[in-house]
Amino acid sequence: MATQQLNAVLGNADHPAPLPGRLLVDHDAGLGLGSALKPLADVPAGQTVTTTGRIDSLTVAGSRVLLLLADSNGDTATVIVPSPKFMTASRGIGRPITVGDTVQLHGTVSARFEHMPKIIDAFAVRAVAA
């Protein structure tokens, strides 16, 4: 029974466990190579990315909104959005954006702490599913 519980938590070869910072992002490869989907963790810090995800958690922290975005596989990314940008996106759908909503955003990849998952500092956000 312990092995089944451990596989449920960690995943197994058929269903790997989702990892923080592994949400797929659209990253412009530059030099005419065009854009490519890749996990956030594989994009260099300072690069601009676009992604879409479901809000799994939302925390207002002063002048920022912290989001945990997830995809259908459970892979996640932490996103920091300036409160005014978040409020503008909420007004665009006529209600507050909340947990469970899907958003699309553009932002810059940030690696603030060594050995921690990369995050996205968003400069544009919009709800895509209300």
Backbone as JSON Lines, residues from 0, in Angstrom:
{"i":0,"aa":"M","n":[0.82,-1.2,0.0],"ca":[0.0,0.0,0.0],"c":[0.86,1.26,0.0]}
{"i":1,"aa":"A","n":[2.0,1.25,0.7],"ca":[2.86,2.42,0.79],"c":[3.4,2.8,-0.59]}
{"i":2,"aa":"T","n":[3.71,1.81,-1.43],"ca":[4.21,2.09,-2.78],"c":[3.16,2.8,-3.61]}
{"i":3,"aa":"Q","n":[1.89,2.37,-3.5],"ca":[0.81,3.03,-4.23],"c":[0.65,4.47,-3.78]}
{"i":4,"aa":"Q","n":[0.72,4.71,-2.49],"ca":[0.6,6.07,-1.98],"c":[1.76,6.93,-2.45]}
{"i":5,"aa":"L","n":[2.98,6.4,-2.44],"ca":[4.15,7.14,-2.88],"c":[4.03,7.46,-4.37]}
{"i":6,"aa":"N","n":[3.58,6.5,-5.18],"ca":[3.39,6.76,-6.61],"c":[2.33,7.82,-6.84]}
{"i":7,"aa":"A","n":[1.3,7.83,-6.01],"ca":[0.25,8.84,-6.16],"c":[0.81,10.23,-5.89]}
{"i":8,"aa":"V","n":[1.74,10.33,-4.95],"ca":[2.32,11.62,-4.61],"c":[3.42,12.0,-5.59]}
{"i":9,"aa":"L","n":[4.32,11.08,-5.9],"ca":[5.47,11.37,-6.74],"c":[5.25,11.11,-8.21]}
{"i":10,"aa":"G","n":[4.22,10.38,-8.55],"ca":[4.0,9.99,-9.94],"c":[4.78,8.72,-10.23]}
{"i":11,"aa":"N","n":[4.64,8.22,-11.45],"ca":[5.4,7.04,-11.86],"c":[5.77,7.23,-13.32]}
{"i":12,"aa":"A","n":[6.35,6.22,-13.93],"ca":[6.82,6.36,-15.31],"c":[5.69,6.72,-16.27]}
{"i":13,"aa":"D","n":[4.48,6.21,-16.02],"ca":[3.36,6.5,-16.9],"c":[2.75,7.87,-16.62]}
{"i":14,"aa":"H","n":[2.82,8.32,-15.39],"ca":[2.23,9.6,-14.98],"c":[3.21,10.35,-14.08]}
{"i":15,"aa":"P","n":[4.18,11.03,-14.66],"ca":[5.14,11.74,-13.81],"c":[4.46,12.83,-12.99]}
{"i":16,"aa":"A","n":[5.02,13.09,-11.83],"ca":[4.47,14.12,-10.96],"c":[4.7,15.49,-11.58]}
{"i":17,"aa":"P","n":[3.7,16.37,-11.48],"ca":[3.89,17.74,-11.97],"c":[4.96,18.44,-11.15]}
{"i":18,"aa":"L","n":[5.68,19.36,-11.78],"ca":[6.75,20.06,-11.1],"c":[6.52,21.56,-11.15]}
{"i":19,"aa":"P","n":[6.86,22.27,-10.09],"ca":[6.75,23.72,-10.12],"c":[7.73,24.31,-11.13]}
{"i":20,"aa":"G","n":[7.29,25.35,-11.82],"ca":[8.16,26.0,-12.79],"c":[8.25,25.28,-14.12]}
{"i":21,"aa":"R","n":[7.4,24.29,-14.36],"ca":[7.46,23.52,-15.6],"c":[6.29,23.82,-16.55]}
{"i":22,"aa":"L","n":[5.47,24.82,-16.22],"ca":[4.38,25.2,-17.11],"c":[4.95,25.54,-18.48]}
{"i":23,"aa":"L","n":[4.28,25.1,-19.53],"ca":[4.76,25.4,-20.88],"c":[4.53,26.86,-21.2]}
{"i":24,"aa":"V","n":[5.55,27.48,-21.79],"ca":[5.48,28.88,-22.19],"c":[5.9,28.98,-23.65]}
{"i":25,"aa":"D","n":[5.38,29.99,-24.32],"ca":[5.77,30.29,-25.69],"c":[6.93,31.27,-25.6]}
{"i":26,"aa":"H","n":[8.07,30.85,-26.09],"ca":[9.3,31.63,-25.96],"c":[9.83,31.94,-27.35]}
{"i":27,"aa":"D","n":[10.04,33.21,-27.63],"ca":[10.6,33.59,-28.92],"c":[12.08,33.24,-28.91]}
{"i":28,"aa":"A","n":[12.45,32.3,-29.74],"ca":[13.84,31.81,-29.77],"c":[14.8,32.83,-30.36]}
{"i":29,"aa":"G","n":[14.3,33.85,-31.03],"ca":[15.15,34.9,-31.59],"c":[15.87,34.48,-32.86]}
{"i":30,"aa":"L","n":[16.57,35.41,-33.46],"ca":[17.37,35.17,-34.66],"c":[16.58,34.49,-35.77]}
{"i":31,"aa":"G","n":[15.3,34.83,-35.87],"ca":[14.49,34.27,-36.94],"c":[14.07,32.84,-36.73]}
{"i":32,"aa":"L","n":[14.38,32.27,-35.57],"ca":[14.01,30.89,-35.31],"c":[12.55,30.75,-34.9]}
{"i":33,"aa":"G","n":[11.89,31.87,-34.63],"ca":[10.48,31.83,-34.28],"c":[10.26,31.4,-32.85]}
{"i":34,"aa":"S","n":[9.0,31.19,-32.53],"ca":[8.65,30.83,-31.16],"c":[8.58,29.32,-31.0]}
{"i":35,"aa":"A","n":[8.71,28.89,-29.75],"ca":[8.65,27.47,-29.45],"c":[8.08,27.29,-28.05]}
{"i":36,"aa":"L","n":[7.25,26.27,-27.88],"ca":[6.75,25.94,-26.55],"c":[7.81,25.15,-25.8]}
{"i":37,"aa":"K","n":[8.08,25.58,-24.59],"ca":[9.03,24.85,-23.74],"c":[8.67,25.12,-22.29]}
{"i":38,"aa":"P","n":[9.13,24.25,-21.39],"ca":[8.87,24.49,-19.97],"c":[9.56,25.77,-19.51]}
{"i":39,"aa":"L","n":[8.91,26.49,-18.61],"ca":[9.47,27.73,-18.08],"c":[10.88,27.52,-17.56]}
{"i":40,"aa":"A","n":[11.14,26.41,-16.91],"ca":[12.46,26.14,-16.34],"c":[13.57,26.13,-17.4]}
{"i":41,"aa":"D","n":[13.21,25.9,-18.65],"ca":[14.21,25.81,-19.72],"c":[14.43,27.13,-20.45]}
{"i":42,"aa":"V","n":[13.75,28.19,-20.03],"ca":[13.89,29.5,-20.66],"c":[14.86,30.34,-19.83]}
{"i":43,"aa":"P","n":[15.83,30.97,-20.46],"ca":[16.78,31.79,-19.7],"c":[16.09,32.98,-19.01]}
{"i":44,"aa":"A","n":[16.58,33.34,-17.85],"ca":[16.08,34.52,-17.13],"c":[16.26,35.74,-18.02]}
{"i":45,"aa":"G","n":[15.29,36.65,-17.94],"ca":[15.34,37.87,-18.71],"c":[14.61,37.78,-20.05]}
{"i":46,"aa":"Q","n":[14.23,36.59,-20.47],"ca":[13.53,36.41,-21.73],"c":[12.04,36.67,-21.55]}
{"i":47,"aa":"T","n":[11.38,37.09,-22.63],"ca":[9.94,37.35,-22.61],"c":[9.2,36.09,-23.04]}
{"i":48,"aa":"V","n":[8.12,35.77,-22.33],"ca":[7.33,34.58,-22.63],"c":[5.85,34.93,-22.62]}
{"i":49,"aa":"T","n":[5.07,34.06,-23.24],"ca":[3.61,34.12,-23.21],"c":[3.13,32.75,-22.75]}
{"i":50,"aa":"T","n":[2.12,32.73,-21.9],"ca":[1.56,31.46,-21.46],"c":[0.09,31.62,-21.11]}
{"i":51,"aa":"T","n":[-0.58,30.51,-21.04],"ca":[-1.99,30.45,-20.64],"c":[-2.11,29.37,-19.59]}
{"i":52,"aa":"G","n":[-2.86,29.65,-18.54],"ca":[-3.06,28.65,-17.5],"c":[-4.25,28.98,-16.62]}
{"i":53,"aa":"R","n":[-4.66,27.99,-15.86],"ca":[-5.75,28.11,-14.91],"c":[-5.17,28.61,-13.58]}
{"i":54,"aa":"I","n":[-5.83,29.54,-12.96],"ca":[-5.37,30.05,-11.67],"c":[-5.72,29.03,-10.59]}
{"i":55,"aa":"D","n":[-4.68,28.46,-9.97],"ca":[-4.88,27.52,-8.87],"c":[-4.84,28.21,-7.51]}
{"i":56,"aa":"S","n":[-4.13,29.33,-7.43],"ca":[-4.17,30.14,-6.2],"c":[-3.88,31.58,-6.56]}
{"i":57,"aa":"L","n":[-4.39,32.47,-5.72],"ca":[-4.29,33.91,-5.96],"c":[-4.1,34.58,-4.61]}
{"i":58,"aa":"T","n":[-3.05,35.39,-4.49],"ca":[-2.77,36.1,-3.25],"c":[-2.46,37.55,-3.57]}
{"i":59,"aa":"V","n":[-3.14,38.45,-2.9],"ca":[-2.85,39.88,-3.05],"c":[-1.8,40.23,-2.0]}
{"i":60,"aa":"A","n":[-0.69,40.79,-2.48],"ca":[0.42,41.15,-1.58],"c":[0.83,42.59,-1.88]}
{"i":61,"aa":"G","n":[0.16,43.52,-1.23],"ca":[0.46,44.93,-1.45],"c":[0.11,45.36,-2.86]}
{"i":62,"aa":"S","n":[1.11,45.81,-3.6],"ca":[0.87,46.3,-4.96],"c":[1.03,45.2,-6.01]}
{"i":63,"aa":"R","n":[1.06,43.95,-5.56],"ca":[1.23,42.83,-6.48],"c":[0.18,41.75,-6.22]}
{"i":64,"aa":"V","n":[-0.09,41.0,-7.27],"ca":[-0.94,39.82,-7.15],"c":[-0.08,38.63,-7.51]}
{"i":65,"aa":"L","n":[-0.03,37.64,-6.63],"ca":[0.75,36.42,-6.87],"c":[-0.21,35.34,-7.33]}
{"i":66,"aa":"L","n":[0.09,34.76,-8.48],"ca":[-0.74,33.7,-9.04],"c":[0.05,32.41,-9.13]}
{"i":67,"aa":"L","n":[-0.61,31.31,-8.94],"ca":[-0.06,30.01,-9.27],"c":[-0.88,29.52,-10.44]}
{"i":68,"aa":"L","n":[-0.26,29.46,-11.63],"ca":[-0.94,28.99,-12.83],"c":[-0.63,27.52,-13.04]}
{"i":69,"aa":"A","n":[-1.59,26.78,-13.56],"ca":[-1.41,25.35,-13.83],"c":[-1.98,25.01,-15.19]}
{"i":70,"aa":"D","n":[-1.4,23.97,-15.8],"ca":[-1.95,23.47,-17.05],"c":[-2.72,22.19,-16.77]}
{"i":71,"aa":"S","n":[-3.22,21.55,-17.81],"ca":[-4.04,20.35,-17.63],"c":[-3.24,19.17,-17.08]}
{"i":72,"aa":"N","n":[-1.9,19.22,-17.18],"ca":[-1.06,18.16,-16.62],"c":[-0.69,18.42,-15.17]}
{"i":73,"aa":"G","n":[-1.04,19.6,-14.66],"ca":[-0.7,19.95,-13.29],"c":[0.62,20.68,-13.16]}
{"i":74,"aa":"D","n":[1.35,20.88,-14.26],"ca":[2.59,21.65,-14.19],"c":[2.24,23.1,-13.91]}
{"i":75,"aa":"T","n":[3.07,23.76,-13.12],"ca":[2.73,25.08,-12.62],"c":[3.83,26.1,-12.85]}
{"i":76,"aa":"A","n":[3.45,27.34,-12.66],"ca":[4.39,28.46,-12.63],"c":[3.83,29.53,-11.71]}
{"i":77,"aa":"T","n":[4.72,30.16,-10.98],"ca":[4.35,31.3,-10.14],"c":[4.48,32.55,-10.99]}
{"i":78,"aa":"V","n":[3.48,33.43,-10.89],"ca":[3.44,34.65,-11.67],"c":[3.19,35.82,-10.73]}
{"i":79,"aa":"I","n":[3.92,36.9,-10.94],"ca":[3.7,38.14,-10.2],"c":[3.13,39.16,-11.17]}
{"i":80,"aa":"V","n":[1.97,39.72,-10.82],"ca":[1.29,40.71,-11.66],"c":[1.12,42.0,-10.85]}
{"i":81,"aa":"P","n":[1.49,43.15,-11.4],"ca":[1.2,44.39,-10.7],"c":[-0.32,44.53,-10.51]}
{"i":82,"aa":"S","n":[-0.74,44.95,-9.3],"ca":[-2.17,45.06,-9.0],"c":[-2.95,45.88,-10.03]}
{"i":83,"aa":"P","n":[-2.44,47.03,-10.5],"ca":[-3.21,47.79,-11.49],"c":[-3.47,47.01,-12.78]}
{"i":84,"aa":"K","n":[-2.5,46.22,-13.24],"ca":[-2.7,45.4,-14.45],"c":[-3.75,44.32,-14.19]}
{"i":85,"aa":"F","n":[-3.71,43.73,-13.01],"ca":[-4.67,42.7,-12.66],"c":[-6.08,43.27,-12.58]}
{"i":86,"aa":"M","n":[-6.2,44.45,-11.99],"ca":[-7.52,45.09,-11.88],"c":[-8.06,45.46,-13.26]}
{"i":87,"aa":"T","n":[-7.2,45.93,-14.15],"ca":[-7.63,46.25,-15.52],"c":[-8.14,45.0,-16.22]}
{"i":88,"aa":"A","n":[-7.46,43.88,-16.04],"ca":[-7.91,42.62,-16.65],"c":[-9.26,42.2,-16.07]}
{"i":89,"aa":"S","n":[-9.46,42.4,-14.78],"ca":[-10.73,42.07,-14.14],"c":[-11.86,42.93,-14.69]}
{"i":90,"aa":"R","n":[-11.59,44.22,-14.85],"ca":[-12.61,45.11,-15.42],"c":[-12.97,44.68,-16.84]}
{"i":91,"aa":"G","n":[-12.02,44.12,-17.55],"ca":[-12.26,43.68,-18.92],"c":[-13.31,42.58,-19.02]}
{"i":92,"aa":"I","n":[-13.49,41.8,-17.94],"ca":[-14.53,40.76,-17.97],"c":[-15.71,41.12,-17.08]}
{"i":93,"aa":"G","n":[-15.64,42.28,-16.45],"ca":[-16.78,42.76,-15.67],"c":[-16.93,42.16,-14.3]}
{"i":94,"aa":"R","n":[-15.89,41.51,-13.8],"ca":[-15.91,40.93,-12.46],"c":[-14.47,40.62,-12.06]}
{"i":95,"aa":"P","n":[-14.23,40.38,-10.78],"ca":[-12.87,40.03,-10.37],"c":[-12.43,38.68,-10.95]}
{"i":96,"aa":"I","n":[-11.21,38.64,-11.43],"ca":[-10.61,37.37,-11.84],"c":[-10.31,36.61,-10.55]}
{"i":97,"aa":"T","n":[-10.58,35.31,-10.56],"ca":[-10.43,34.54,-9.33],"c":[-9.89,33.14,-9.62]}
{"i":98,"aa":"V","n":[-9.69,32.37,-8.58],"ca":[-9.22,30.99,-8.69],"c":[-10.18,30.23,-9.6]}
{"i":99,"aa":"G","n":[-9.63,29.45,-10.5],"ca":[-10.42,28.67,-11.46],"c":[-10.51,29.32,-12.82]}
{"i":100,"aa":"D","n":[-10.29,30.64,-12.89],"ca":[-10.31,31.32,-14.18],"c":[-9.04,30.99,-14.96]}
{"i":101,"aa":"T","n":[-9.15,31.08,-16.26],"ca":[-7.99,30.89,-17.13],"c":[-7.55,32.25,-17.64]}
{"i":102,"aa":"V","n":[-6.23,32.47,-17.57],"ca":[-5.67,33.74,-18.02],"c":[-4.54,33.49,-19.01]}
{"i":103,"aa":"Q","n":[-4.34,34.48,-19.86],"ca":[-3.19,34.49,-20.75],"c":[-2.34,35.68,-20.32]}
{"i":104,"aa":"L","n":[-1.03,35.51,-20.32],"ca":[-0.19,36.62,-19.9],"c":[1.12,36.65,-20.67]}
{"i":105,"aa":"H","n":[1.72,37.83,-20.67],"ca":[3.05,38.06,-21.22],"c":[3.89,38.54,-20.05]}
{"i":106,"aa":"G","n":[5.15,38.1,-20.01],"ca":[6.01,38.54,-18.93],"c":[7.45,38.16,-19.15]}
{"i":107,"aa":"T","n":[8.25,38.52,-18.18],"ca":[9.68,38.27,-18.22],"c":[10.02,37.17,-17.23]}
{"i":108,"aa":"V","n":[10.87,36.24,-17.67],"ca":[11.3,35.14,-16.81],"c":[12.29,35.69,-15.78]}
{"i":109,"aa":"S","n":[12.09,35.28,-14.54],"ca":[12.95,35.74,-13.45],"c":[13.42,34.54,-12.64]}
{"i":110,"aa":"A","n":[14.7,34.55,-12.3],"ca":[15.28,33.53,-11.43],"c":[15.79,34.27,-10.19]}
{"i":111,"aa":"R","n":[14.9,34.54,-9.27],"ca":[15.25,35.39,-8.12],"c":[16.13,34.69,-7.1]}
{"i":112,"aa":"F","n":[15.94,33.39,-6.93],"ca":[16.7,32.66,-5.93],"c":[17.29,31.4,-6.54]}
{"i":113,"aa":"E","n":[18.55,31.17,-6.26],"ca":[19.22,29.97,-6.75],"c":[18.5,28.73,-6.2]}
{"i":114,"aa":"H","n":[18.38,27.72,-7.0],"ca":[17.75,26.44,-6.64],"c":[16.25,26.54,-6.4]}
{"i":115,"aa":"M","n":[15.64,27.63,-6.84],"ca":[14.18,27.77,-6.76],"c":[13.64,27.83,-8.18]}
{"i":116,"aa":"P","n":[12.39,27.4,-8.39],"ca":[11.81,27.48,-9.74],"c":[11.77,28.91,-10.25]}
{"i":117,"aa":"K","n":[11.93,29.06,-11.55],"ca":[11.81,30.38,-12.16],"c":[10.37,30.85,-12.06]}
{"i":118,"aa":"I","n":[10.19,32.17,-12.11],"ca":[8.86,32.76,-12.05],"c":[8.69,33.69,-13.24]}
{"i":119,"aa":"I","n":[7.47,34.18,-13.42],"ca":[7.18,35.13,-14.48],"c":[6.74,36.44,-13.85]}
{"i":120,"aa":"D","n":[7.42,37.52,-14.22],"ca":[6.98,38.87,-13.86],"c":[6.13,39.36,-15.01]}
{"i":121,"aa":"A","n":[4.8,39.33,-14.83],"ca":[3.87,39.65,-15.92],"c":[3.77,41.15,-16.13]}
{"i":122,"aa":"F","n":[3.72,41.55,-17.4],"ca":[3.47,42.95,-17.73],"c":[2.18,43.11,-18.5]}
{"i":123,"aa":"A","n":[1.52,42.02,-18.86],"ca":[0.21,42.06,-19.51],"c":[-0.54,40.78,-19.15]}
{"i":124,"aa":"V","n":[-1.82,40.93,-18.82],"ca":[-2.64,39.78,-18.45],"c":[-4.06,40.02,-18.91]}
{"i":125,"aa":"R","n":[-4.73,38.92,-19.31],"ca":[-6.15,39.01,-19.67],"c":[-6.81,37.67,-19.39]}
{"i":126,"aa":"A","n":[-8.07,37.72,-19.02],"ca":[-8.85,36.51,-18.82],"c":[-9.26,35.96,-20.17]}
{"i":127,"aa":"V","n":[-9.14,34.65,-20.36],"ca":[-9.53,34.05,-21.63],"c":[-10.74,33.14,-21.48]}
{"i":128,"aa":"A","n":[-11.1,32.81,-20.25],"ca":[-12.29,32.0,-20.0],"c":[-12.94,32.5,-18.73]}
{"i":129,"aa":"A","n":[-14.14,32.96,-18.86],"ca":[-14.82,33.49,-17.67],"c":[-15.73,32.46,-17.06]}
